[in-house]
C-alpha cells in the first residue's frame, strides 16, 4: 500500500531538468517502504493522481514534490501551483503526523513563500496534524550536472522553513524570516523612520506624507495578534511604499518579487 508518494514535474516542464526530477523521485520512492513515484505534467494530471489515491483509500505519511519553483510556487508542467484551496479536497489522503515537502527552488522564500507553507499546512494537514517543509534557495540534486554527488535525497541551499500544524488547526512557522510580528515591526519602523527623514526633501515630501499616513494603520495591525495572511499584507504594503521612500536605514531583509 502506498504510504510515501513522490510527485515529479514531468517532461512538459523542462528539457534540461525533466529526467533528473523524474529519476530523483523514483529513487527517493525506492528507498522507502510503500514508496511510489508518479510523473505530473499539469493540473489535470495532478488531480487525477490525487483522486485515484483518495478513491483507493490511500493514507499518506509522506508526500513530496520534485519540481521547479519559486517563492510560493510549484511548477508542474503548464500548471503553476500557488494556492491550496483547490487541493484541500484531497486532505483526507494525509495520515496523522504526515509530512509534505517541496524540493523546488526557493519555494519557501520571501513572505509569499512562507504564507504558501502555512496555507498548505492549514488546508492539507489540520485534521490530523503534520508538517509542511520547504527551503529558501536552490535544490542542487535536481540538476543533472551534479549526478549522484548529493545522493538520492535532494540537497538544498538556504534556510529550511517548516509550517507545523496540530490536529484542529493551530499553525506555527519555524525558521521563518518574515511572517512574524518582530520582523514586520522592525521593517515597518525603518520605513516610517526613512519617511520622516524625507519630509524636508522637496518632491519626496508628498510621498513621505502619504506613506506615514497609510502605514499608521499597519502599526495597528501589528499590535494585535495578526494572522499569517495579515502579516503578508503588511510586508506587501512595505514593499510598495519602498518604491516611494528608498531605504536609508537597514531594517533587515525586505521581500523580493
N, C-alpha and C positions, 0 to 999 in steps of 0.2 A: 504493500500500500504506500502511495506517495505521501511522504511527510516533509520532504525538502524539495521545493520547486524553484528551479533556476530558469529565469526567462532571459533570453539573449536577443538583442536587436539583430535583425536578420539582414539578408543580402540587399534588401531595398534601402538600407540605411547608409552604407558607405562602401566604396570599392576598396578602401585602404584597410579599414579595421574589421570588416564584417566577419571574416573567417576567424580572426583572433578572438572576437567576442563569443562566437558560437562554440569554438573549441574550448575556451575558458570555462563556459557554462557547463559543457559536457563533462569536462574533467572534474570540475568542482562537484557536480552531481554524483560522479562515480565514487567520490571519497566518502559519501555519507550513506548510511543505511536508509533506504526509502527515497534516495535522490533521483530526480528526473529533470532533464533539461529540455526546454521547448523553445523554438525559434518564433519570434514575433516580428511581423513586417508591417504592422499598422494597427489602428484602433479596432477594426472588426475582428482581427485575429486574436488580439488580446482578450476581447470579450468572449470569443468562442472558447478559448483555453480555460479561462476562469469559470465560465458557465458549465463547461464539461466537468471540471473537478468538483464544482458545487453539486451538480446532479449526482455524481458518483459518491458523495458523502465524504470527500477528502477533508482531513483535518491537518492543516499545515503547522508544523513547528517552526518552519523557516521558509521565507520567500525572499528571493533577491533578483535584482535587475542588472544584467551585464549590458550596458548600453552607453551611448554617448549622452551628453547632457550639458547643463549649465545651471546657474543658480535658480533653484526652484523649478527645474525642468528635466524631464527624461525624453530622449529622442528615440522613438520606436518606429522606424520606417518613416512614413509620411506623417505619423502621429506624434505630436508633442504633448506629453502628459504634464499638465501644470496644476490641475485641480483634482481633488479626490472624491468629490461628490458623486460622480457617475460610477465610480468603482465601489462605493460604500455598500452596494447591493451584494458584494461578494465578501463582506466582512465575516460571514458565517464560516468561511474557509479557515479562519485563523483560530488555532487552538489556544489554550491558556498559556500565557507567558511567551507567545510566539514572537519571532524577530523578523523584521523586514529590513533589508539592506539595499543600498543604492551604490553601485560601483561606477556610475557615470562621473565624469569630471565635474567637480565643484558643485554638485547638486545641493549641498548644504551651505553654500557660501552666501553671504550678504543677508540682510533681513528677509528678503524674499525666500531664500533657501531655507532659513530657519523656520519660517512660517510653513513652508512646504512640509517639513519634517513633523511639525506639531499637528498640522491638519491630517497628515497620514495616520499618526498615532491615534488621534481622536476618532476619525471616521472608520478606520480599519481594525483597531485593536481594543477599543474601550470596553467591549462586552466582557472580555476575559483577561484583559491586561496584556502588556507586552512592550516592545521597544522598537522604534524605527531608527535606523542609523545611516549616516552619510558622511561625506568628507567635503572639505572646503577647497580642495585643489585637485590636480590631475591624478588619474589612475594609470600607473605605468605598465601594469601587467597586460593591459588590453592592447598595447602597441606591439605589432609583430616584430619590430626591430629588436625587442628585448628577449624574444624567445622564452626560455624557461628560467631566465635569470632570477625572477622573483617567485618561482614555484607556481603552483596552480591556483592559489588564492590571490585575488587582486591586491596589489600593493599600492598604497595611496600616499601622496604628499598632503600636507596641510593638516588642519585640525579635525579630529573626529567630533561630530555633533550627534547627540542622541536625544530623542524625544521618548521619554518613558511614561507610560500611562498605566494607572491602576484600574482594576475592574470597577466600572462605574463612570470613569471618565476624567479623573484628575491627571492632567498632563504636566510634566516637568521637563524642561530642557536642561541638558548637560553639555558643557563645552561650548555654549553659545557665546557670541561676541556682541550681539546687537539687541536681541529681544529680551532685555531685562531693564528694569527701571533705572538702575545705576548708569548703564552705558548711554541710554537715551537721554537721561537728565544731564549728563556731562556734555554730550554733543549739543543739546539744546541750549545749555548755559553758554557754551562757547559761541554759538550762533548769535545769541542775543547780545553778548558782550561785544562782538565784532560789529553788530548793527548799531549799537550805541556809539561806538567809535566813529562810525561812518556818518553820523548825523551832521557833522560840520563840514562835509566834503561835497558841496555843490549838488550835482545831479544824483549822487549816491544818497543824499538826504531823503529824497522822496521814497526810494526803495527801502531804506532802512526803517523809516517810519511805518511803512506797511508791514514789514517783517516783524517789528516789535509788536504791532497791534495783533497780527494774526497768530503769533507764537504764544501770546498770553493764554489763549485757550489750550494750547498744547501743554503748558505748565500745569493747568488744572487737571488734564488727563493723567499726567504722571503722578499727581498727588493722591490719586485713588489707588485702586488695585486693577490696573489695566490688563485686558486680555492680550494674548499674543497678536490678535488682529489689530487691536488698538495701538500697540507698540509699533507694529509695522506701519500703520498710518502716520505715526509721529515721525518715524525715520523717513518715510516718503516725502513728507512736507519739509523736513530739514533739507533733504537733497534739492527739492525745488527752490527753496529760499536761498540756498547756497549759490545759485546762479546769479543772484542779485547782490549778495553780500559775500564776497570771497573771503576765505579763511585767513585771518591774521594771527589767530592763536591755534593751538594744536589740541583739538577736542578728542583725539582718539581717531580711529579709522572710520571714515564715512563710507556708506554703501556705494557699490558700483552697479551700474545698469548691466 
